[in-house]
Amino acid sequence: MTQDTAREAERADEPEPIRAVPLRRPGRWIAAVVVVVLVALFVYGAATNEAFGWDVYGRYLFDARITEGAWRTITLTVLAMVIAVVLGVMLAVMRLSPNPVLRTAAWVYLWVFRGTPVYVQLVFWGLFPSIYKTVALGIPFGPQFAHFDLKDLQAAFLFAVIGLGLNEAAYMAEIVRAGVGSVGEGQTEASTALGMSWAQTMRRTVLPQAMRVIIPPTGNELISMLKTTSLVLAVPYTGELYGRTRDISGANFQPIPLLLVAATWYLAITSVLMVGQFYLERHYSKGLSRVLTARQLQALADAQHKPVPPAAAPDAGGPL
């Protein structure tokens, strides 16, 4: 009996494939129709409602002042997140440090900045020039190298970045600490066995593996930071997106269309950040799980019914 005949006999003995009939779900279609009708009614009502001021919306959507405010919002978000990530990693390492002084200092920082509202902290930073009128850099009780008058500095943008960054660092510290805790203890033990110090183990072994857990919540915090920039009016700083739309609406008495303009820009920037977060998460999740695609599964199924190539078949008369 040849191989082809044997294979055909095996296929003849196999049971017939099951012809599955998809389960009908009328509830889904009904729910979809209801949702579409409700969305259509909302869109029609919004389009025909003069209170939305769509002509004003179209006139100010790409206004130079609005686009400049959107760019400053992005700049404010990026700078604050850089401070938050760097300081958050340092605080997380301090909390995990065997040194009790570092652990206590990190805990106090988190207690203060997580326990008070961010708006209150921004108001404090706005009043910072009134509390500390001058700042001097130099040796304590010795010569001074630089002297700054904070009232004449006009650094509202700088104080807004510092306020947002220091507040966000407290939350980033907990995210990083959770990511580090997700790494198995065997990794730390192996690094210690190789002669690495605690700092080297954190930098070379633990933190790179923890990125898979750190990236998703960090992306959420970045999107949240983008929207939190609207609170820097408390500093006060009005150069960002919401501040610009508020100033314009105060002049033309059209708050609703200007709020829609701000919401549109926030939504557009957030959408771009979400796409970047998706690809970044996919990059760091490589090797986590191996899920074969439909094409790969079909290739494996076809390979099971192919005869073994003669070159790959063992030679019975040859040496082992």
C-alpha positions as CSV (number, residue, x, y, z in Angstrom):
1,M,0.0,0.0,0.0
2,T,1.4,3.3,-1.0
3,Q,1.5,6.4,1.2
4,D,-1.2,8.1,-0.9
5,T,-3.5,5.1,-0.5
6,A,-2.9,4.9,3.2
7,R,-3.5,8.6,3.6
8,E,-6.8,8.4,1.6
9,A,-7.9,5.5,3.8
10,E,-7.2,7.5,7.0
11,R,-9.2,10.4,5.6
12,A,-12.1,8.0,4.8
13,D,-12.2,6.9,8.4
14,E,-12.3,10.5,9.7
15,P,-15.8,11.7,10.7
16,E,-17.5,14.3,8.6
17,P,-16.8,17.9,9.7
18,I,-19.5,19.5,11.7
19,R,-21.5,22.1,9.9
20,A,-22.0,24.7,12.6
21,V,-25.0,27.1,12.1
22,P,-24.4,30.5,13.6
23,L,-26.6,31.3,16.5
24,R,-29.1,34.1,15.6
25,R,-29.1,37.0,18.0
26,P,-32.0,39.3,17.2
27,G,-31.4,41.3,20.4
28,R,-28.2,42.6,19.0
29,W,-29.9,43.9,15.9
30,I,-32.6,45.5,17.9
31,A,-30.1,47.2,20.2
32,A,-28.1,48.4,17.2
33,V,-31.1,49.9,15.6
34,V,-32.1,51.7,18.8
35,V,-28.6,53.1,19.2
36,V,-28.4,54.3,15.6
37,V,-31.8,56.0,16.0
38,L,-30.8,57.8,19.2
39,V,-27.5,58.9,17.7
40,A,-29.2,60.2,14.6
41,L,-31.8,62.1,16.7
42,F,-29.0,63.7,18.8
43,V,-27.0,64.7,15.8
44,Y,-30.1,66.2,14.1
45,G,-31.0,68.1,17.3
46,A,-27.5,69.4,17.7
47,A,-27.2,70.4,14.1
48,T,-30.5,72.4,14.1
49,N,-30.0,74.0,17.5
50,E,-28.9,77.6,17.1
51,A,-27.5,77.7,20.7
52,F,-24.5,75.6,19.6
53,G,-23.4,78.4,17.2
54,W,-21.8,76.2,14.6
55,D,-20.9,79.2,12.5
56,V,-18.8,80.5,15.4
57,Y,-17.4,77.0,15.9
58,G,-16.2,76.8,12.3
59,R,-14.7,80.3,12.5
60,Y,-12.6,79.7,15.6
61,L,-11.7,76.0,15.1
62,F,-8.4,76.8,13.3
63,D,-7.9,80.3,14.7
64,A,-4.3,81.1,15.2
65,R,-4.9,81.8,18.9
66,I,-6.5,78.4,19.3
67,T,-3.8,76.5,17.5
68,E,-1.1,78.3,19.5
69,G,-3.0,77.4,22.7
70,A,-3.2,73.7,21.6
71,W,0.5,73.6,20.9
72,R,1.3,75.1,24.4
73,T,-1.0,72.6,25.9
74,I,1.0,69.8,24.3
75,T,4.3,71.4,25.4
76,L,2.9,71.8,29.0
77,T,1.8,68.1,29.0
78,V,5.1,66.7,27.7
79,L,7.3,68.8,30.0
80,A,5.2,67.9,33.1
81,M,5.2,64.2,32.2
82,V,9.0,64.2,31.7
83,I,9.4,65.6,35.3
84,A,6.7,63.1,36.6
85,V,8.3,60.0,35.0
86,V,11.9,60.9,36.1
87,L,10.9,61.8,39.6
88,G,8.4,59.0,39.8
89,V,11.0,56.4,39.0
90,M,13.3,57.9,41.6
91,L,10.6,57.8,44.2
92,A,9.6,54.2,43.4
93,V,13.2,53.2,43.8
94,M,13.4,55.0,47.1
95,R,10.3,53.3,48.4
96,L,11.8,49.9,47.4
97,S,15.2,50.8,48.8
98,P,16.5,49.0,51.9
99,N,17.5,52.4,53.3
100,P,14.8,53.4,55.8
101,V,15.6,57.2,55.4
102,L,14.9,57.0,51.6
103,R,11.7,55.0,52.2
104,T,10.4,57.4,54.7
105,A,11.2,60.5,52.5
106,A,9.4,58.9,49.5
107,W,6.4,58.0,51.6
108,V,6.0,61.5,53.0
109,Y,6.2,62.9,49.4
110,L,3.5,60.6,48.2
111,W,1.4,61.4,51.3
112,V,1.5,65.1,50.7
113,F,1.0,65.2,46.9
114,R,-1.6,62.5,46.7
115,G,-3.5,63.7,49.7
116,T,-4.1,67.3,48.4
117,P,-6.1,68.3,45.3
118,V,-4.1,69.3,42.3
119,Y,-6.0,72.5,42.0
120,V,-5.0,73.5,45.5
121,Q,-1.4,72.7,44.6
122,L,-1.5,74.9,41.5
123,V,-3.0,77.8,43.5
124,F,-0.1,77.4,45.9
125,W,2.4,77.6,43.0
126,G,0.6,80.7,41.7
127,L,1.2,82.3,45.1
128,F,4.8,81.0,45.3
129,P,6.3,84.5,44.3
130,S,4.3,86.0,47.2
131,I,5.7,83.5,49.7
132,Y,9.3,83.5,48.4
133,K,9.9,86.9,46.9
134,T,13.5,86.2,46.1
135,V,15.6,83.1,45.5
136,A,19.3,83.1,46.0
137,L,21.7,80.4,44.9
138,G,25.0,79.9,46.7
139,I,26.6,78.5,49.8
140,P,24.4,78.5,52.9
141,F,25.5,81.4,55.2
142,G,28.2,82.2,52.6
143,P,28.6,83.9,49.3
144,Q,25.7,84.0,46.8
145,F,26.3,83.2,43.1
146,A,22.9,84.1,41.7
147,H,19.9,86.1,42.8
148,F,16.3,85.9,41.3
149,D,13.4,88.2,42.0
150,L,10.4,85.9,41.5
151,K,7.9,88.8,41.2
152,D,9.7,90.2,38.2
153,L,10.3,86.8,36.7
154,Q,6.8,86.3,35.2
155,A,7.3,82.5,35.2
156,A,3.6,81.4,35.2
157,F,4.3,78.7,32.6
158,L,7.3,77.4,34.6
159,F,5.3,77.2,37.8
160,A,2.5,75.4,35.9
161,V,4.9,72.8,34.6
162,I,6.4,72.3,38.1
163,G,3.0,72.1,39.8
164,L,1.7,69.5,37.3
165,G,4.9,67.5,37.3
166,L,5.4,67.2,41.0
167,N,1.8,66.2,41.5
168,E,1.9,63.6,38.7
169,A,5.2,62.2,40.1
170,A,3.4,60.9,43.1
171,Y,1.1,58.7,41.0
172,M,3.9,57.6,38.6
173,A,5.8,56.4,41.6
174,E,3.1,54.0,42.5
175,I,2.7,52.8,38.9
176,V,6.5,52.1,38.7
177,R,6.4,50.4,42.1
178,A,3.6,48.1,40.9
179,G,5.5,47.3,37.7
180,V,8.6,46.4,39.7
181,G,6.5,44.2,42.0
182,S,5.2,42.3,39.0
183,V,8.8,41.0,38.2
184,G,9.5,37.6,39.7
185,E,11.9,37.4,42.6
186,G,14.0,34.9,40.7
187,Q,15.1,37.7,38.4
188,T,16.5,39.6,41.3
189,E,18.1,36.5,42.8
190,A,19.8,35.7,39.5
191,S,21.2,39.2,39.2
192,T,22.5,39.1,42.7
193,A,24.1,35.8,42.0
194,L,25.9,37.4,39.0
195,G,27.4,40.0,41.4
196,M,25.2,42.9,40.6
197,S,24.4,45.5,43.2
198,W,20.9,46.5,44.2
199,A,21.0,49.6,42.0
200,Q,22.4,47.6,39.0
201,T,19.7,45.0,39.5
202,M,17.0,47.6,39.3
203,R,18.5,49.4,36.3
204,R,19.5,46.4,34.2
205,T,17.1,43.6,35.1
206,V,13.9,44.7,36.9
207,L,12.9,48.0,35.3
208,P,13.3,46.8,31.7
209,Q,11.0,43.8,32.4
210,A,8.5,46.0,34.4
211,M,7.9,48.3,31.4
212,R,5.2,45.9,30.1
213,V,3.2,46.7,33.2
214,I,4.2,50.3,33.5
215,I,3.4,51.5,30.0
216,P,-0.5,51.1,29.9
217,P,-1.2,53.1,33.1
218,T,1.5,55.6,32.1
219,G,-0.4,56.2,28.8
220,N,-3.6,56.8,30.8
221,E,-1.8,59.2,33.0
222,L,-0.5,61.1,30.0
223,I,-4.0,61.5,28.6
224,S,-5.2,62.5,32.0
225,M,-2.4,65.1,32.2
226,L,-3.5,66.6,28.9
227,K,-6.9,67.3,30.3
228,T,-5.5,68.4,33.7
229,T,-3.7,71.3,32.0
230,S,-7.0,73.1,31.8
231,L,-6.6,73.7,35.6
232,V,-3.5,75.8,35.2
233,L,-5.8,78.8,35.3
234,A,-5.2,78.6,39.0
235,V,-1.5,79.5,38.6
236,P,-2.7,81.7,36.8
237,Y,-1.6,80.8,33.3
238,T,-4.0,81.4,30.3
239,G,-1.8,80.5,27.4
240,E,-3.0,76.9,27.0
241,L,-6.0,75.7,25.0
242,Y,-8.8,76.1,27.5
243,G,-7.5,79.5,28.7
244,R,-7.4,80.8,25.1
245,T,-11.0,79.7,24.4
246,R,-12.1,81.2,27.7
247,D,-10.5,84.5,26.9
248,I,-12.2,84.6,23.4
249,S,-15.6,83.6,24.8
250,G,-15.3,86.4,27.4
251,A,-14.9,88.8,24.5
252,N,-17.6,87.6,22.1
253,F,-20.0,86.2,24.7
254,Q,-20.2,82.8,22.9
255,P,-19.1,80.3,25.5
256,I,-20.8,77.2,24.0
257,P,-19.2,77.1,20.5
258,L,-15.8,77.9,22.1
259,L,-16.2,75.1,24.5
260,L,-16.9,72.8,21.6
261,V,-13.7,74.1,19.9
262,A,-11.7,73.2,23.0
263,A,-13.4,69.8,23.3
264,T,-12.6,69.1,19.6
265,W,-8.9,69.9,20.0
266,Y,-8.6,67.9,23.2
267,L,-10.3,64.9,21.5
268,A,-8.0,65.1,18.5
269,I,-4.8,65.2,20.6
270,T,-6.1,62.4,22.9
271,S,-6.8,60.2,19.9
272,V,-3.3,60.6,18.6
273,L,-1.9,59.7,22.1
274,M,-4.1,56.7,22.3
275,V,-2.8,55.4,18.9
276,G,0.8,55.9,20.1
277,Q,0.0,54.1,23.4
278,F,-1.4,51.1,21.4
279,Y,1.8,50.6,19.4
280,L,4.0,51.2,22.4
281,E,2.1,48.5,24.4
282,R,2.3,46.1,21.5
283,H,6.1,46.7,21.3
284,Y,6.7,45.9,25.0
285,S,4.3,42.9,25.1
286,K,6.3,41.0,22.5
287,G,7.0,37.4,23.7
288,L,4.4,37.6,26.4
289,S,2.0,35.2,24.7
290,R,2.1,33.2,21.5
291,V,-1.3,33.3,19.7
292,L,-1.2,31.8,16.2
293,T,-3.1,33.5,13.5
294,A,-5.6,31.7,11.3
295,R,-3.1,31.5,8.4
296,Q,-0.5,30.0,10.7
297,L,-3.0,27.5,12.1
298,Q,-3.9,26.5,8.5
299,A,-0.3,26.1,7.6
300,L,0.3,23.7,10.6
301,A,-2.8,21.7,9.6
302,D,-1.6,21.4,6.0
303,A,1.9,20.4,7.2
304,Q,0.4,17.4,9.1
305,H,-0.9,15.8,5.9
306,K,2.2,16.3,3.8
307,P,4.6,13.4,3.3
308,V,8.0,13.5,4.8
309,P,10.6,14.7,2.2
310,P,13.1,11.9,1.2
311,A,16.0,14.1,2.3
312,A,14.6,14.4,5.8
313,A,13.7,10.6,6.1
314,P,16.2,8.6,8.1
315,D,18.2,6.0,6.2
316,A,17.7,2.6,7.6
317,G,21.0,1.3,6.3
318,G,23.1,4.2,7.2
319,P,24.9,4.8,10.5
320,L,23.0,6.4,13.4
